[in-house]
């Protein structure tokens, strides 16, 4: 299944849209979580980035979502971890869509991609030959120096060399035991992805309470279908207040975090460093203070609640859900990946655009993005039957208004 095929049932019937899915080739990256130096088995961590967007027939971006997919590989298992980096709408489209359904479908689509699709070609880190002084007498170093001297004296010699790229695009081994995880944190803001979009009259700003409830509904819809376990924590909040947010969910929810497997272990060995994430910022603060090996995971969550971004009066929640082992492999299809440099150029082009100006957005969609990565849009025609909606309504209250994500219903 393609992204467009996944979205069609949740889009107005017979209405034309385009689905955009830009993602990077999978590449080896730093450890997802710090590993003890004495650990006999060090996991390998790989990553790719995804930007997904829905475009209407007027060439206006309706909404966008950026996801980071981490693959943490050991001999015993593979963790497929999706970190929801940003999600946003523009308020530009004349079409009414249920944004919650679209966002949920996009996340599910990426999670349901066969991991082997992600790992067909992998860019690995280049290994340094030798870095310490004892390498001076190494025959490998001598050979490299000989090549350098040859190239300096005869540059044309470069064309005769055989360039071995096997180390850059070597397939990685994926265990049959796959753990699926999704994590994110909720923080209310006027805009997340699309500059100046908060100026559009159809885009509404809501507080942190509504945002947290809305995201719980998103993950709950995924968790119920796949029978996952979900967690919520609000640093600085008491347990009774947190329980109110999950009192009417349909799935299995509990207070805590997917990273609490050993609450007595130092937080440095249990909490990941994720981009623009308050957990990671506090972890870095502990490193600077020299307390990173003494603060336990349990104490980490307690101290995190005293950080300024959790004390400014707006609720910030941390959510996560996970599956058990032996998860059935997905079957969704991936388009052709782009280079990381191209992906960065696309994101930069989006951040340069003025999303309060429909002509600027149209130029971005019709010219800038295709010029950077080619015509990567997938045509989609909605198939939703408004009389018989495809998605059952949750028993929990539905949030109808969210910063750049949900439009207010007309009374």
C-alpha positions, 0 to 999 in steps of 0.5 A: 500500500502507498501513502495515497492509498492509505489516505484515500478512505479518509478524504472527501469522496471524489475530491482530488489531492496529492500525497507527498512523502520525502524520506532519506536513505537509512544511515548509521547514527550515534547510539539511541541510548548511551550504552555502558562501556562494559556492555558485551553487546553494543546495539547498532543504531540506524535512522531515516527521516520522513516528511509527509504532507497532504496537498489539495487541488489548489496546490496548497499544503493542508498539513505536514508531519515530520517523523524520525525512524530509528532502528536499534539492532541487536542479535536478539531483537530490533526496535523500530522507534518512530519519534514524532518530531513535528506536526502542523497544518496551514489553515489554507485549504477550502476542503474539510478533512479530519486532521486527526484521521490523516495524522493517525493514518500517516503515522500508521503508514510509516510504522507499517512499512516492512523494515527490510525496505528501510535496510536494503541500502544503508549508509554506514559511518566511515571507520577511521583507520588509526588515530593514536600515535602507535599507528605511525608504524602501521603498514595501512597508514604507510600505504595510505600515505603512499597513495596521498603522495602519488595523488599529489604528484600525479592527480590523474592517478585518481581515475585509476583507483577502484572506489569500494562503496560496500561499507557505505551501503551494506544491508544490515541484519534485522532480527525476526523479533521486532518491537515497535515504538512511537514516542512524542512530547506535546507542547502548544505553539502557534506553528510547528512546521509552517512559518506565518501559518498562524496568521491564517484565520482557519488555523486556531491556537489551543492550550496544552491540555487540549493538545495533550488530549488530542495526541492521546486520541491519536495514539489510542486509535493506533494502539487499540487496533494493534493492541499496544501498551501506551504510557503518559507522563506529565513532569511536575504533575501529580498522578491523579491529574494525569489519570484524568487524561486517560480516564476515557481511552479505549486502549491500554494506558498507564502512567509512566514512560516506555523508557522506564524499564529500570527506574533505578538505573542511571537515566543516562542509560535509559533516556534517549537523546532525541532532537529538540526534546526536553528530556534530551536537553535535561540529560545534557544538563546533567552531563554538564553538571557531572551528575549523569551517572548518579541520577536514576531514571526515577529521579530524572522524571521528578527533577524534569518537572522542575525545569522551566518549560514544564513550569510555565503554566502550559501542560507539556506531556510525554507520550509513548506506546509499544508493541510486544516481540514477534510483531508481524512485519508490515507491507507498505511501500516506500518511494525512492529515498533522497539524499540527506542533503536533498531532504535538508534542502526541502525542509529549508525551502518549507521554512523559507516559505510564507504560509500566510501567502497562498501564492508563495505556497503554490510556488513551493509546491509546483516549482521549488520542491520538484526542482529539488527532488523531482516530481514526487507527488502521488495523485489521490482521489478521496473515497470517504463516504460521509454518510458512513464514516470509515473511522468509529468515533472514540468514547473519549471527548474529541478535541476539535481545535488544535494549533495547526492541527484541528479545525473548529467545528461549525455550530 
